[in-house]
Amino acid sequence: MSAQTAEKLAYMVNQIARNMALDDHPVASVADHVTAFWTPVMIDMLLAQDSASLDPVAADALKRIAEGRIPAPQNSATDPAVHGSDAG
């Protein structure tokens, strides 16, 4: 997709952030909206973009989305629930 499309996505997520600014939990509301209604391709494009053009609420929502996109284990050999984790 083009740079113009990425700019449009940034514009859209900023609009969503402004509309949800008065919610009790605006960052969570924006993150929930984006994950519920946007395609994975749209989200990936936005995550790949520099967050300087984003409203602070939108930027925090995207950080929250990115943190939740940890891939699931591919098989039992990579599943910490099966083998535990060496992380302290």
Buried (B, 14 or more C-beta within 10 A) or exposed (E): EEEEEBEBBBEBBBEBBBEBEEEEEBBBBBBBBBBEEBEEEBBBBBEEBEBEBBBEBBBBBBBBBBEEEEEEEEEEEEEEEEEEEEEE
